[in-house]
């Protein structure tokens, strides 16, 4: 994987909720896992019409080793703090 995308595959359990903090309009797309386990996702896409949410879903799915269709945004559609659920 790219160096800006860590391997988050251990978190890809069916039914698991994954909380992330999103920063739109970043300089580059990347995921950073903090020492306390928090996940920060940076995307270059602006937060307009759900485009940033889709970019986060795509990037997070790649880090988890899942198809993006298996990730569902369950909370935080318009907030920076979001929760994604891994579908069966």
N, CA, C and O atoms as CSV, one atom per row, in Angstrom:
chain,resi,resn,atom,element,x,y,z
A,1,UNK,N,N,0.834,-1.197,0.000
A,1,UNK,CA,C,0.000,0.000,0.000
A,1,UNK,C,C,0.869,1.248,0.000
A,1,UNK,O,O,2.057,1.203,0.320
A,2,UNK,N,N,0.264,2.327,-0.356
A,2,UNK,CA,C,0.984,3.598,-0.361
A,2,UNK,C,C,1.407,3.948,1.062
A,2,UNK,O,O,0.778,3.509,2.026
A,3,UNK,N,N,2.451,4.723,1.192
A,3,UNK,CA,C,2.953,5.027,2.537
A,3,UNK,C,C,2.018,5.929,3.329
A,3,UNK,O,O,2.131,5.997,4.553
A,4,UNK,N,N,1.093,6.628,2.664
A,4,UNK,CA,C,0.151,7.498,3.364
A,4,UNK,C,C,-1.131,6.779,3.761
A,4,UNK,O,O,-2.052,7.388,4.304
A,5,UNK,N,N,-1.182,5.467,3.484
A,5,UNK,CA,C,-2.361,4.685,3.834
A,5,UNK,C,C,-1.910,3.481,4.650
A,5,UNK,O,O,-1.351,2.533,4.097
A,6,UNK,N,N,-2.146,3.508,5.961
A,6,UNK,CA,C,-1.725,2.386,6.805
A,6,UNK,C,C,-2.611,1.161,6.578
A,6,UNK,O,O,-3.709,1.269,6.031
A,7,UNK,N,N,-2.128,0.016,6.998
A,7,UNK,CA,C,-2.902,-1.218,6.900
A,7,UNK,C,C,-3.855,-1.286,8.099
A,7,UNK,O,O,-3.426,-1.515,9.230
A,8,UNK,N,N,-5.128,-1.089,7.843
A,8,UNK,CA,C,-6.135,-1.137,8.901
A,8,UNK,C,C,-6.968,-2.409,8.818
A,8,UNK,O,O,-8.042,-2.480,9.415
A,9,UNK,N,N,-6.493,-3.410,8.089
A,9,UNK,CA,C,-7.274,-4.630,7.880
A,9,UNK,C,C,-7.684,-5.347,9.170
A,9,UNK,O,O,-8.719,-6.013,9.161
A,10,UNK,N,N,-6.936,-5.253,10.282
A,10,UNK,CA,C,-7.427,-5.894,11.511
A,10,UNK,C,C,-8.748,-5.303,12.020
A,10,UNK,O,O,-9.443,-5.945,12.808
A,11,UNK,N,N,-9.095,-4.111,11.588
A,11,UNK,CA,C,-10.349,-3.477,12.010
A,11,UNK,C,C,-11.536,-3.875,11.142
A,11,UNK,O,O,-12.673,-3.525,11.457
A,12,UNK,N,N,-11.290,-4.600,10.054
A,12,UNK,CA,C,-12.327,-4.908,9.063
A,12,UNK,C,C,-13.162,-6.117,9.459
A,12,UNK,O,O,-13.263,-7.077,8.696
A,13,UNK,N,N,-13.752,-6.079,10.627
A,13,UNK,CA,C,-14.602,-7.167,11.090
A,13,UNK,C,C,-16.058,-6.846,10.760
A,13,UNK,O,O,-16.486,-5.710,10.965
A,14,UNK,N,N,-16.827,-7.799,10.260
A,14,UNK,CA,C,-18.232,-7.535,9.925
A,14,UNK,C,C,-19.009,-7.001,11.130
A,14,UNK,O,O,-18.963,-7.578,12.216
A,15,UNK,N,N,-19.714,-5.904,10.924
A,15,UNK,CA,C,-20.491,-5.281,11.989
A,15,UNK,C,C,-19.720,-4.277,12.826
A,15,UNK,O,O,-20.305,-3.622,13.689
A,16,UNK,N,N,-18.428,-4.141,12.595
A,16,UNK,CA,C,-17.601,-3.221,13.381
A,16,UNK,C,C,-17.883,-1.777,12.998
A,16,UNK,O,O,-18.077,-1.458,11.825
A,17,UNK,N,N,-17.902,-0.911,13.999
A,17,UNK,CA,C,-18.028,0.529,13.770
A,17,UNK,C,C,-16.638,1.142,13.853
A,17,UNK,O,O,-15.880,0.868,14.783
A,18,UNK,N,N,-16.312,1.976,12.869
A,18,UNK,CA,C,-14.999,2.613,12.811
A,18,UNK,C,C,-15.204,4.120,12.852
A,18,UNK,O,O,-15.784,4.702,11.936
A,19,UNK,N,N,-14.724,4.743,13.919
A,19,UNK,CA,C,-14.851,6.196,14.082
A,19,UNK,C,C,-13.637,6.880,13.459
A,19,UNK,O,O,-12.499,6.458,13.662
A,20,UNK,N,N,-13.897,7.937,12.701
A,20,UNK,CA,C,-12.816,8.693,12.070
A,20,UNK,C,C,-13.072,10.187,12.238
A,20,UNK,O,O,-14.211,10.625,12.393
A,21,UNK,N,N,-12.010,10.941,12.204
A,21,UNK,CA,C,-12.086,12.410,12.186
A,21,UNK,C,C,-11.595,12.836,10.813
A,21,UNK,O,O,-10.498,12.457,10.402
A,22,UNK,N,N,-12.393,13.619,10.102
A,22,UNK,CA,C,-12.114,13.962,8.718
A,22,UNK,C,C,-11.663,15.413,8.585
A,22,UNK,O,O,-12.212,16.311,9.224
A,23,UNK,N,N,-10.656,15.622,7.748
A,23,UNK,CA,C,-10.219,16.962,7.374
A,23,UNK,C,C,-10.343,17.089,5.858
A,23,UNK,O,O,-9.516,16.550,5.123
A,24,UNK,N,N,-11.382,17.805,5.380
A,24,UNK,CA,C,-11.514,18.011,3.932
A,24,UNK,C,C,-10.570,19.118,3.454
A,24,UNK,O,O,-10.011,19.862,4.259
A,25,UNK,N,N,-10.406,19.212,2.149
A,25,UNK,CA,C,-9.535,20.224,1.524
A,25,UNK,C,C,-8.097,20.143,2.038
A,25,UNK,O,O,-7.439,21.168,2.214
A,26,UNK,N,N,-7.617,18.938,2.274
A,26,UNK,CA,C,-6.234,18.748,2.724
A,26,UNK,C,C,-5.291,18.850,1.531
A,26,UNK,O,O,-5.733,18.870,0.382
A,27,UNK,N,N,-4.008,18.914,1.805
A,27,UNK,CA,C,-3.017,19.016,0.743
A,27,UNK,C,C,-2.927,17.726,-0.066
A,27,UNK,O,O,-2.676,17.763,-1.271
A,28,UNK,N,N,-3.134,16.566,0.603
A,28,UNK,CA,C,-3.114,15.281,-0.097
A,28,UNK,C,C,-4.001,14.297,0.662
A,28,UNK,O,O,-4.287,14.488,1.844
A,29,UNK,N,N,-4.428,13.250,-0.027
A,29,UNK,CA,C,-5.232,12.197,0.589
A,29,UNK,C,C,-4.317,11.324,1.434
A,29,UNK,O,O,-3.286,10.850,0.957
A,30,UNK,N,N,-4.698,11.113,2.698
A,30,UNK,CA,C,-3.910,10.245,3.568
A,30,UNK,C,C,-4.723,9.855,4.789
A,30,UNK,O,O,-5.727,10.488,5.115
A,31,UNK,N,N,-4.272,8.807,5.454
A,31,UNK,CA,C,-4.873,8.349,6.701
A,31,UNK,C,C,-3.769,8.297,7.740
A,31,UNK,O,O,-2.669,7.814,7.471
A,32,UNK,N,N,-4.072,8.795,8.923
A,32,UNK,CA,C,-3.096,8.799,10.011
A,32,UNK,C,C,-3.739,8.132,11.222
A,32,UNK,O,O,-4.824,8.520,11.654
A,33,UNK,N,N,-3.062,7.129,11.761
A,33,UNK,CA,C,-3.552,6.479,12.971
A,33,UNK,C,C,-2.739,7.000,14.147
A,33,UNK,O,O,-1.519,6.843,14.197
A,34,UNK,N,N,-3.433,7.618,15.087
A,34,UNK,CA,C,-2.780,8.225,16.252
A,34,UNK,C,C,-2.342,7.136,17.234
A,34,UNK,O,O,-2.775,5.988,17.130
A,35,UNK,N,N,-1.491,7.499,18.177
A,35,UNK,CA,C,-0.984,6.551,19.173
A,35,UNK,C,C,-2.110,5.993,20.040
A,35,UNK,O,O,-2.025,4.858,20.508
A,36,UNK,N,N,-3.165,6.782,20.258
A,36,UNK,CA,C,-4.285,6.322,21.086
A,36,UNK,C,C,-5.298,5.501,20.287
A,36,UNK,O,O,-6.333,5.109,20.824
A,37,UNK,N,N,-5.010,5.238,19.007
A,37,UNK,CA,C,-5.889,4.429,18.174
A,37,UNK,C,C,-6.862,5.227,17.326
A,37,UNK,O,O,-7.541,4.662,16.469
A,38,UNK,N,N,-6.941,6.536,17.553
A,38,UNK,CA,C,-7.843,7.374,16.764
A,38,UNK,C,C,-7.383,7.409,15.305
A,38,UNK,O,O,-6.186,7.378,15.018
A,39,UNK,N,N,-8.344,7.474,14.400
A,39,UNK,CA,C,-8.042,7.489,12.972
A,39,UNK,C,C,-8.438,8.845,12.399
A,39,UNK,O,O,-9.577,9.290,12.541
A,40,UNK,N,N,-7.474,9.491,11.750
A,40,UNK,CA,C,-7.719,10.773,11.081
A,40,UNK,C,C,-7.583,10.554,9.584
A,40,UNK,O,O,-6.614,9.955,9.118
A,41,UNK,N,N,-8.563,11.046,8.835
A,41,UNK,CA,C,-8.565,10.890,7.385
A,41,UNK,C,C,-8.524,12.278,6.763
A,41,UNK,O,O,-9.350,13.135,7.076
A,42,UNK,N,N,-7.560,12.490,5.883
A,42,UNK,CA,C,-7.404,13.766,5.180
A,42,UNK,C,C,-7.727,13.529,3.705
A,42,UNK,O,O,-7.155,12.636,3.079
A,43,UNK,N,N,-8.641,14.327,3.151
A,43,UNK,CA,C,-8.994,14.204,1.732
A,43,UNK,C,C,-8.910,15.578,1.075
A,43,UNK,O,O,-9.167,16.599,1.713
A,44,UNK,N,N,-8.550,15.590,-0.195
A,44,UNK,CA,C,-8.420,16.852,-0.926
A,44,UNK,C,C,-9.770,17.385,-1.383
A,44,UNK,O,O,-9.879,18.553,-1.757
A,45,UNK,N,N,-10.787,16.556,-1.357
A,45,UNK,CA,C,-12.117,16.913,-1.835
A,45,UNK,C,C,-12.800,17.905,-0.896
A,45,UNK,O,O,-12.699,17.764,0.323
A,46,UNK,N,N,-13.498,18.911,-1.446
A,46,UNK,CA,C,-14.256,19.833,-0.587
A,46,UNK,C,C,-15.539,19.169,-0.087
A,46,UNK,O,O,-16.063,18.269,-0.743
A,47,UNK,N,N,-16.046,19.600,1.059
A,47,UNK,CA,C,-17.256,18.987,1.624
A,47,UNK,C,C,-18.529,19.528,0.969
A,47,UNK,O,O,-19.303,20.244,1.605
A,48,UNK,N,N,-18.737,19.189,-0.283
A,48,UNK,CA,C,-19.905,19.657,-1.026
A,48,UNK,C,C,-20.660,18.465,-1.589
A,48,UNK,O,O,-20.063,17.602,-2.232
A,49,UNK,N,N,-21.954,18.407,-1.357
A,49,UNK,CA,C,-22.830,17.383,-1.931
A,49,UNK,C,C,-22.367,15.958,-1.630
A,49,UNK,O,O,-22.558,15.065,-2.455
A,50,UNK,N,N,-21.767,15.735,-0.469
A,50,UNK,CA,C,-21.340,14.391,-0.090
A,50,UNK,C,C,-20.079,13.893,-0.772
A,50,UNK,O,O,-19.712,12.728,-0.619
A,51,UNK,N,N,-19.404,14.766,-1.530
A,51,UNK,CA,C,-18.195,14.336,-2.256
A,51,UNK,C,C,-17.066,13.952,-1.299
A,51,UNK,O,O,-16.350,12.982,-1.545
A,52,UNK,N,N,-16.904,14.702,-0.219
A,52,UNK,CA,C,-15.848,14.386,0.744
A,52,UNK,C,C,-16.160,13.072,1.461
A,52,UNK,O,O,-15.252,12.279,1.713
A,53,UNK,N,N,-17.429,12.832,1.790
A,53,UNK,CA,C,-17.805,11.565,2.430
A,53,UNK,C,C,-17.463,10.392,1.530
A,53,UNK,O,O,-16.959,9.373,2.002
A,54,UNK,N,N,-17.730,10.525,0.251
A,54,UNK,CA,C,-17.428,9.452,-0.691
A,54,UNK,C,C,-15.920,9.239,-0.817
A,54,UNK,O,O,-15.461,8.102,-0.919
A,55,UNK,N,N,-15.154,10.323,-0.811
A,55,UNK,CA,C,-13.697,10.212,-0.881
A,55,UNK,C,C,-13.142,9.523,0.365
A,55,UNK,O,O,-12.214,8.720,0.272
A,56,UNK,N,N,-13.712,9.838,1.531
A,56,UNK,CA,C,-13.287,9.199,2.777
A,56,UNK,C,C,-13.624,7.716,2.737
A,56,UNK,O,O,-12.807,6.880,3.122
A,57,UNK,N,N,-14.821,7.389,2.273
A,57,UNK,CA,C,-15.242,5.981,2.192
A,57,UNK,C,C,-14.318,5.185,1.274
A,57,UNK,O,O,-13.941,4.056,1.590
A,58,UNK,N,N,-13.956,5.776,0.139
A,58,UNK,CA,C,-13.074,5.112,-0.820
A,58,UNK,C,C,-11.691,4.872,-0.214
A,58,UNK,O,O,-11.142,3.775,-0.325
A,59,UNK,N,N,-11.128,5.902,0.430
A,59,UNK,CA,C,-9.795,5.801,1.022
A,59,UNK,C,C,-9.780,4.833,2.206
A,59,UNK,O,O,-8.848,4.042,2.350
A,60,UNK,N,N,-10.798,4.894,3.043
A,60,UNK,CA,C,-10.884,4.011,4.202
A,60,UNK,C,C,-11.059,2.553,3.764
A,60,UNK,O,O,-10.470,1.650,4.359
A,61,UNK,N,N,-11.857,2.329,2.737
A,61,UNK,CA,C,-12.046,0.966,2.223
A,61,UNK,C,C,-10.727,0.395,1.716
A,61,UNK,O,O,-10.432,-0.781,1.926
A,62,UNK,N,N,-9.943,1.221,1.058
A,62,UNK,CA,C,-8.635,0.772,0.568
A,62,UNK,C,C,-7.713,0.382,1.727
A,62,UNK,O,O,-7.008,-0.624,1.651
A,63,UNK,N,N,-7.722,1.180,2.797
A,63,UNK,CA,C,-6.876,0.880,3.959
A,63,UNK,C,C,-7.343,-0.385,4.687
A,63,UNK,O,O,-6.532,-1.116,5.256
A,64,UNK,N,N,-8.652,-0.633,4.665
A,64,UNK,CA,C,-9.210,-1.802,5.337
A,64,UNK,C,C,-9.134,-3.057,4.481
A,64,UNK,O,O,-9.324,-4.165,4.983
A,65,UNK,N,N,-8.857,-2.889,3.191
A,65,UNK,CA,C,-8.816,-4.022,2.281
A,65,UNK,C,C,-10.200,-4.531,1.930
A,65,UNK,O,O,-10.390,-5.728,1.710
A,66,UNK,N,N,-11.174,-3.622,1.878
A,66,UNK,CA,C,-12.566,-3.969,1.592
A,66,UNK,C,C,-13.033,-3.277,0.320
A,66,UNK,O,O,-12.415,-2.323,-0.151
A,67,UNK,N,N,-14.136,-3.778,-0.224
A,67,UNK,CA,C,-14.817,-3.055,-1.293
A,67,UNK,C,C,-15.533,-1.868,-0.655
A,67,UNK,O,O,-16.054,-1.986,0.454
A,68,UNK,N,N,-15.564,-0.732,-1.338
A,68,UNK,CA,C,-16.189,0.447,-0.734
A,68,UNK,C,C,-17.676,0.242,-0.478
A,68,UNK,O,O,-18.255,0.926,0.365
A,69,UNK,N,N,-18.304,-0.691,-1.194
A,69,UNK,CA,C,-19.721,-0.980,-0.976
A,69,UNK,C,C,-19.967,-1.646,0.376
A,69,UNK,O,O,-21.104,-1.685,0.846
A,70,UNK,N,N,-18.915,-2.169,1.008
A,70,UNK,CA,C,-19.064,-2.800,2.328
A,70,UNK,C,C,-18.939,-1.819,3.475
A,70,UNK,O,O,-19.091,-2.207,4.633
A,71,UNK,N,N,-18.664,-0.551,3.183
A,71,UNK,CA,C,-18.597,0.480,4.216
A,71,UNK,C,C,-19.823,1.376,4.119
A,71,UNK,O,O,-20.139,1.903,3.053
A,72,UNK,N,N,-20.505,1.540,5.237
A,72,UNK,CA,C,-21.697,2.384,5.271
A,72,UNK,C,C,-21.475,3.502,6.281
A,72,UNK,O,O,-21.063,3.251,7.414
A,73,UNK,N,N,-21.747,4.726,5.871
A,73,UNK,CA,C,-21.664,5.864,6.783
A,73,UNK,C,C,-22.919,5.862,7.644
A,73,UNK,O,O,-24.021,6.060,7.133
A,74,UNK,N,N,-22.760,5.640,8.950
A,74,UNK,CA,C,-23.927,5.543,9.833
A,74,UNK,C,C,-24.142,6.790,10.679
A,74,UNK,O,O,-25.246,7.009,11.178
A,75,UNK,N,N,-23.114,7.609,10.848
A,75,UNK,CA,C,-23.272,8.817,11.657
A,75,UNK,C,C,-22.260,9.865,11.221
A,75,UNK,O,O,-21.105,9.539,10.946
A,76,UNK,N,N,-22.687,11.122,11.156
A,76,UNK,CA,C,-21.783,12.225,10.869
A,76,UNK,C,C,-21.774,12.680,9.428
A,76,UNK,O,O,-20.737,13.122,8.935
A,77,UNK,N,N,-22.906,12.586,8.730
A,77,UNK,CA,C,-22.953,12.970,7.326
A,77,UNK,C,C,-22.467,14.398,7.087
A,77,UNK,O,O,-21.854,14.670,6.054
A,78,UNK,N,N,-22.728,15.310,8.015
A,78,UNK,CA,C,-22.301,16.695,7.832
A,78,UNK,C,C,-21.297,17.144,8.888
A,78,UNK,O,O,-20.989,18.333,8.979
A,79,UNK,N,N,-20.785,16.213,9.683
A,79,UNK,CA,C,-19.832,16.555,10.748
A,79,UNK,C,C,-18.435,16.054,10.387
A,79,UNK,O,O,-18.273,15.236,9.481
A,80,UNK,N,N,-17.440,16.548,11.097
A,80,UNK,CA,C,-16.066,16.087,10.878
A,80,UNK,C,C,-15.827,14.727,11.512
A,80,UNK,O,O,-15.009,13.944,11.029
A,81,UNK,N,N,-16.552,14.445,12.608
A,81,UNK,CA,C,-16.446,13.143,13.258
A,81,UNK,C,C,-17.498,12.219,12.655
A,81,UNK,O,O,-18.694,12.507,12.707
A,82,UNK,N,N,-17.045,11.116,12.086
A,82,UNK,CA,C,-17.927,10.198,11.370
A,82,UNK,C,C,-17.743,8.781,11.889
A,82,UNK,O,O,-16.698,8.438,12.442
A,83,UNK,N,N,-18.771,7.965,11.702
A,83,UNK,CA,C,-18.702,6.557,12.054
A,83,UNK,C,C,-19.129,5.753,10.832
A,83,UNK,O,O,-20.213,5.954,10.284
A,84,UNK,N,N,-18.258,4.841,10.416
A,84,UNK,CA,C,-18.536,3.934,9.316
A,84,UNK,C,C,-18.724,2.529,9.874
A,84,UNK,O,O,-18.048,2.137,10.825
A,85,UNK,N,N,-19.647,1.773,9.281
A,85,UNK,CA,C,-19.898,0.390,9.712
A,85,UNK,C,C,-19.486,-0.551,8.584
A,85,UNK,O,O,-19.786,-0.315,7.413
A,86,UNK,N,N,-18.790,-1.626,8.967
A,86,UNK,CA,C,-18.399,-2.664,8.008
A,86,UNK,C,C,-19.594,-3.599,7.842
A,86,UNK,O,O,-20.065,-4.197,8.810
A,87,UNK,N,N,-20.075,-3.717,6.614
A,87,UNK,CA,C,-21.218,-4.588,6.320
A,87,UNK,C,C,-20.751,-6.024,6.173
A,87,UNK,O,O,-19.578,-6.284,5.908
A,88,UNK,N,N,-21.678,-6.950,6.346
A,88,UNK,CA,C,-21.408,-8.390,6.195
A,88,UNK,C,C,-20.919,-8.699,4.805
A,88,UNK,O,O,-20.641,-9.857,4.492
